[in-house]
């Protein structure tokens, strides 16, 4: 069943392979117009997460952009909050209207 709403998550707590797998699975169920919001540092980085104590890894913004694009998602924006958390906001575009589907 397609997911119509926005999803959010701390993707960097997963291994690089699992990050890509999860993004792929989310893209597969994200309904047209649905959005995926996640945080990860903009530069490739490995660190120990202060809240969970788990090793965390960012693939880096270029790798996330490339993977989102390959999945057919449109990166609407990237931004940082006051705490310097980097966000990626991606959209599953609606299909373009075809002949006989309205304007």
Rosetta constraint file for C-alpha pairs under 8 A:
AtomPair CA 1 CA 29 HARMONIC 6.62 0.50
AtomPair CA 2 CA 29 HARMONIC 4.57 0.50
AtomPair CA 2 CA 30 HARMONIC 5.39 0.50
AtomPair CA 2 CA 31 HARMONIC 4.91 0.50
AtomPair CA 3 CA 29 HARMONIC 5.66 0.50
AtomPair CA 3 CA 30 HARMONIC 4.74 0.50
AtomPair CA 3 CA 31 HARMONIC 5.34 0.50
AtomPair CA 3 CA 34 HARMONIC 6.95 0.50
AtomPair CA 4 CA 30 HARMONIC 6.31 0.50
AtomPair CA 4 CA 31 HARMONIC 4.97 0.50
AtomPair CA 4 CA 32 HARMONIC 7.38 0.50
AtomPair CA 4 CA 33 HARMONIC 7.19 0.50
AtomPair CA 4 CA 34 HARMONIC 5.08 0.50
AtomPair CA 5 CA 30 HARMONIC 7.93 0.50
AtomPair CA 5 CA 31 HARMONIC 7.89 0.50
AtomPair CA 5 CA 34 HARMONIC 5.21 0.50
AtomPair CA 5 CA 35 HARMONIC 6.48 0.50
AtomPair CA 6 CA 34 HARMONIC 5.81 0.50
AtomPair CA 6 CA 35 HARMONIC 4.55 0.50
AtomPair CA 6 CA 36 HARMONIC 5.49 0.50
AtomPair CA 6 CA 37 HARMONIC 6.92 0.50
AtomPair CA 7 CA 35 HARMONIC 6.48 0.50
AtomPair CA 7 CA 36 HARMONIC 4.88 0.50
AtomPair CA 7 CA 37 HARMONIC 5.93 0.50
AtomPair CA 7 CA 38 HARMONIC 7.97 0.50
AtomPair CA 8 CA 36 HARMONIC 6.10 0.50
AtomPair CA 8 CA 37 HARMONIC 4.74 0.50
AtomPair CA 8 CA 38 HARMONIC 5.24 0.50
AtomPair CA 9 CA 37 HARMONIC 6.97 0.50
AtomPair CA 9 CA 38 HARMONIC 5.06 0.50
AtomPair CA 9 CA 39 HARMONIC 6.88 0.50
AtomPair CA 10 CA 38 HARMONIC 6.06 0.50
AtomPair CA 10 CA 39 HARMONIC 5.71 0.50
AtomPair CA 10 CA 40 HARMONIC 7.18 0.50
AtomPair CA 11 CA 19 HARMONIC 6.14 0.50
AtomPair CA 11 CA 38 HARMONIC 6.43 0.50
AtomPair CA 11 CA 39 HARMONIC 6.63 0.50
AtomPair CA 11 CA 40 HARMONIC 6.79 0.50
AtomPair CA 12 CA 16 HARMONIC 7.99 0.50
AtomPair CA 12 CA 19 HARMONIC 7.20 0.50
AtomPair CA 12 CA 39 HARMONIC 7.43 0.50
AtomPair CA 12 CA 40 HARMONIC 5.73 0.50
AtomPair CA 12 CA 56 HARMONIC 5.37 0.50
AtomPair CA 12 CA 57 HARMONIC 5.13 0.50
AtomPair CA 12 CA 58 HARMONIC 5.46 0.50
AtomPair CA 13 CA 49 HARMONIC 7.86 0.50
AtomPair CA 13 CA 54 HARMONIC 7.02 0.50
AtomPair CA 13 CA 55 HARMONIC 6.92 0.50
AtomPair CA 13 CA 56 HARMONIC 4.76 0.50
AtomPair CA 13 CA 57 HARMONIC 6.70 0.50
AtomPair CA 14 CA 18 HARMONIC 5.75 0.50
AtomPair CA 14 CA 19 HARMONIC 5.66 0.50
AtomPair CA 14 CA 56 HARMONIC 6.81 0.50
AtomPair CA 14 CA 57 HARMONIC 7.33 0.50
AtomPair CA 15 CA 19 HARMONIC 6.03 0.50
AtomPair CA 15 CA 56 HARMONIC 7.53 0.50
AtomPair CA 15 CA 57 HARMONIC 6.83 0.50
AtomPair CA 16 CA 20 HARMONIC 6.38 0.50
AtomPair CA 16 CA 57 HARMONIC 7.06 0.50
AtomPair CA 16 CA 58 HARMONIC 7.76 0.50
AtomPair CA 16 CA 59 HARMONIC 6.77 0.50
AtomPair CA 17 CA 21 HARMONIC 6.24 0.50
AtomPair CA 18 CA 22 HARMONIC 5.94 0.50
AtomPair CA 19 CA 23 HARMONIC 6.18 0.50
AtomPair CA 20 CA 24 HARMONIC 6.11 0.50
AtomPair CA 20 CA 67 HARMONIC 7.47 0.50
AtomPair CA 21 CA 25 HARMONIC 6.21 0.50
AtomPair CA 22 CA 26 HARMONIC 6.06 0.50
AtomPair CA 23 CA 27 HARMONIC 6.04 0.50
AtomPair CA 23 CA 68 HARMONIC 7.65 0.50
AtomPair CA 24 CA 28 HARMONIC 6.27 0.50
AtomPair CA 24 CA 71 HARMONIC 6.68 0.50
AtomPair CA 25 CA 29 HARMONIC 6.64 0.50
AtomPair CA 26 CA 30 HARMONIC 5.88 0.50
AtomPair CA 26 CA 36 HARMONIC 7.99 0.50
AtomPair CA 27 CA 71 HARMONIC 6.50 0.50
AtomPair CA 27 CA 72 HARMONIC 7.86 0.50
AtomPair CA 27 CA 73 HARMONIC 7.24 0.50
AtomPair CA 27 CA 92 HARMONIC 7.34 0.50
AtomPair CA 30 CA 34 HARMONIC 5.59 0.50
AtomPair CA 30 CA 35 HARMONIC 7.31 0.50
AtomPair CA 30 CA 92 HARMONIC 6.52 0.50
AtomPair CA 31 CA 92 HARMONIC 6.66 0.50
AtomPair CA 32 CA 91 HARMONIC 7.93 0.50
AtomPair CA 32 CA 92 HARMONIC 5.04 0.50
AtomPair CA 32 CA 93 HARMONIC 5.33 0.50
AtomPair CA 32 CA 94 HARMONIC 4.51 0.50
AtomPair CA 32 CA 95 HARMONIC 7.30 0.50
AtomPair CA 33 CA 91 HARMONIC 6.30 0.50
AtomPair CA 33 CA 92 HARMONIC 5.39 0.50
AtomPair CA 33 CA 93 HARMONIC 5.49 0.50
AtomPair CA 33 CA 94 HARMONIC 5.64 0.50
AtomPair CA 34 CA 91 HARMONIC 5.83 0.50
AtomPair CA 34 CA 92 HARMONIC 5.51 0.50
AtomPair CA 34 CA 93 HARMONIC 7.78 0.50
AtomPair CA 35 CA 89 HARMONIC 6.90 0.50
AtomPair CA 35 CA 90 HARMONIC 5.47 0.50
AtomPair CA 35 CA 91 HARMONIC 4.39 0.50
AtomPair CA 35 CA 92 HARMONIC 6.27 0.50
AtomPair CA 36 CA 88 HARMONIC 7.88 0.50
AtomPair CA 36 CA 89 HARMONIC 5.86 0.50
AtomPair CA 36 CA 90 HARMONIC 5.12 0.50
AtomPair CA 36 CA 91 HARMONIC 6.39 0.50
AtomPair CA 37 CA 87 HARMONIC 6.86 0.50
AtomPair CA 37 CA 88 HARMONIC 5.63 0.50
AtomPair CA 37 CA 89 HARMONIC 4.54 0.50
AtomPair CA 37 CA 90 HARMONIC 6.35 0.50
AtomPair CA 38 CA 87 HARMONIC 5.67 0.50
AtomPair CA 38 CA 88 HARMONIC 5.45 0.50
AtomPair CA 38 CA 89 HARMONIC 6.83 0.50
AtomPair CA 39 CA 85 HARMONIC 6.63 0.50
AtomPair CA 39 CA 86 HARMONIC 5.47 0.50
AtomPair CA 39 CA 87 HARMONIC 4.45 0.50
AtomPair CA 39 CA 88 HARMONIC 6.20 0.50
AtomPair CA 40 CA 58 HARMONIC 5.62 0.50
AtomPair CA 40 CA 60 HARMONIC 7.60 0.50
AtomPair CA 40 CA 85 HARMONIC 7.14 0.50
AtomPair CA 40 CA 86 HARMONIC 5.66 0.50
AtomPair CA 40 CA 87 HARMONIC 6.55 0.50
AtomPair CA 40 CA 88 HARMONIC 7.84 0.50
AtomPair CA 41 CA 45 HARMONIC 7.25 0.50
AtomPair CA 41 CA 58 HARMONIC 5.76 0.50
AtomPair CA 41 CA 60 HARMONIC 6.47 0.50
AtomPair CA 41 CA 61 HARMONIC 7.46 0.50
AtomPair CA 41 CA 85 HARMONIC 6.80 0.50
AtomPair CA 41 CA 86 HARMONIC 5.40 0.50
AtomPair CA 42 CA 58 HARMONIC 7.44 0.50
AtomPair CA 42 CA 60 HARMONIC 4.92 0.50
AtomPair CA 42 CA 61 HARMONIC 4.63 0.50
AtomPair CA 42 CA 86 HARMONIC 6.20 0.50
AtomPair CA 43 CA 58 HARMONIC 6.93 0.50
AtomPair CA 43 CA 59 HARMONIC 7.22 0.50
AtomPair CA 43 CA 60 HARMONIC 4.22 0.50
AtomPair CA 43 CA 61 HARMONIC 6.12 0.50
AtomPair CA 44 CA 57 HARMONIC 7.36 0.50
AtomPair CA 44 CA 58 HARMONIC 5.08 0.50
AtomPair CA 44 CA 59 HARMONIC 4.88 0.50
AtomPair CA 44 CA 60 HARMONIC 4.05 0.50
AtomPair CA 44 CA 61 HARMONIC 7.64 0.50
AtomPair CA 45 CA 57 HARMONIC 5.64 0.50
AtomPair CA 45 CA 58 HARMONIC 5.17 0.50
AtomPair CA 45 CA 59 HARMONIC 7.04 0.50
AtomPair CA 45 CA 60 HARMONIC 7.25 0.50
AtomPair CA 46 CA 55 HARMONIC 7.07 0.50
AtomPair CA 46 CA 56 HARMONIC 5.67 0.50
AtomPair CA 46 CA 57 HARMONIC 4.44 0.50
AtomPair CA 46 CA 58 HARMONIC 6.54 0.50
AtomPair CA 47 CA 55 HARMONIC 5.76 0.50
AtomPair CA 47 CA 56 HARMONIC 5.34 0.50
AtomPair CA 47 CA 57 HARMONIC 6.52 0.50
AtomPair CA 48 CA 53 HARMONIC 5.74 0.50
AtomPair CA 48 CA 54 HARMONIC 5.48 0.50
AtomPair CA 48 CA 55 HARMONIC 4.41 0.50
AtomPair CA 48 CA 56 HARMONIC 5.72 0.50
AtomPair CA 49 CA 53 HARMONIC 5.04 0.50
AtomPair CA 49 CA 54 HARMONIC 5.40 0.50
AtomPair CA 49 CA 55 HARMONIC 6.13 0.50
AtomPair CA 49 CA 56 HARMONIC 6.01 0.50
AtomPair CA 50 CA 54 HARMONIC 7.94 0.50
AtomPair CA 59 CA 63 HARMONIC 5.85 0.50
AtomPair CA 59 CA 64 HARMONIC 6.67 0.50
AtomPair CA 60 CA 64 HARMONIC 6.41 0.50
AtomPair CA 61 CA 65 HARMONIC 5.97 0.50
AtomPair CA 62 CA 66 HARMONIC 6.13 0.50
AtomPair CA 63 CA 67 HARMONIC 6.16 0.50
AtomPair CA 64 CA 68 HARMONIC 6.04 0.50
AtomPair CA 65 CA 69 HARMONIC 6.10 0.50
AtomPair CA 65 CA 75 HARMONIC 7.09 0.50
AtomPair CA 66 CA 70 HARMONIC 6.15 0.50
AtomPair CA 67 CA 71 HARMONIC 6.28 0.50
AtomPair CA 68 CA 72 HARMONIC 6.54 0.50
AtomPair CA 68 CA 73 HARMONIC 5.25 0.50
AtomPair CA 68 CA 74 HARMONIC 7.03 0.50
AtomPair CA 68 CA 75 HARMONIC 7.20 0.50
AtomPair CA 68 CA 90 HARMONIC 7.54 0.50
AtomPair CA 69 CA 73 HARMONIC 5.34 0.50
AtomPair CA 69 CA 74 HARMONIC 6.33 0.50
AtomPair CA 69 CA 75 HARMONIC 7.58 0.50
AtomPair CA 72 CA 92 HARMONIC 7.02 0.50
AtomPair CA 73 CA 90 HARMONIC 6.07 0.50
AtomPair CA 73 CA 91 HARMONIC 5.45 0.50
AtomPair CA 73 CA 92 HARMONIC 4.94 0.50
AtomPair CA 73 CA 93 HARMONIC 6.81 0.50
AtomPair CA 74 CA 90 HARMONIC 5.36 0.50
AtomPair CA 74 CA 91 HARMONIC 5.06 0.50
AtomPair CA 74 CA 92 HARMONIC 6.44 0.50
AtomPair CA 74 CA 93 HARMONIC 6.85 0.50
AtomPair CA 75 CA 88 HARMONIC 7.09 0.50
AtomPair CA 75 CA 89 HARMONIC 5.91 0.50
AtomPair CA 75 CA 90 HARMONIC 4.24 0.50
AtomPair CA 75 CA 91 HARMONIC 6.34 0.50
AtomPair CA 76 CA 88 HARMONIC 7.91 0.50
AtomPair CA 76 CA 89 HARMONIC 5.57 0.50
AtomPair CA 76 CA 90 HARMONIC 5.41 0.50
AtomPair CA 76 CA 91 HARMONIC 6.61 0.50
AtomPair CA 77 CA 87 HARMONIC 7.99 0.50
AtomPair CA 77 CA 88 HARMONIC 6.20 0.50
AtomPair CA 77 CA 89 HARMONIC 5.34 0.50
AtomPair CA 77 CA 90 HARMONIC 7.25 0.50
AtomPair CA 78 CA 86 HARMONIC 6.98 0.50
AtomPair CA 78 CA 87 HARMONIC 5.35 0.50
AtomPair CA 78 CA 88 HARMONIC 4.76 0.50
AtomPair CA 78 CA 89 HARMONIC 6.29 0.50
AtomPair CA 79 CA 86 HARMONIC 5.69 0.50
AtomPair CA 79 CA 87 HARMONIC 5.30 0.50
AtomPair CA 79 CA 88 HARMONIC 7.07 0.50
AtomPair CA 80 CA 84 HARMONIC 5.28 0.50
AtomPair CA 80 CA 85 HARMONIC 5.20 0.50
AtomPair CA 80 CA 86 HARMONIC 4.45 0.50
AtomPair CA 80 CA 87 HARMONIC 6.07 0.50
AtomPair CA 81 CA 85 HARMONIC 5.55 0.50
AtomPair CA 81 CA 86 HARMONIC 6.98 0.50
AtomPair CA 97 CA 101 HARMONIC 5.49 0.50
AtomPair CA 97 CA 102 HARMONIC 6.43 0.50
AtomPair CA 97 CA 103 HARMONIC 6.54 0.50
AtomPair CA 98 CA 102 HARMONIC 7.53 0.50
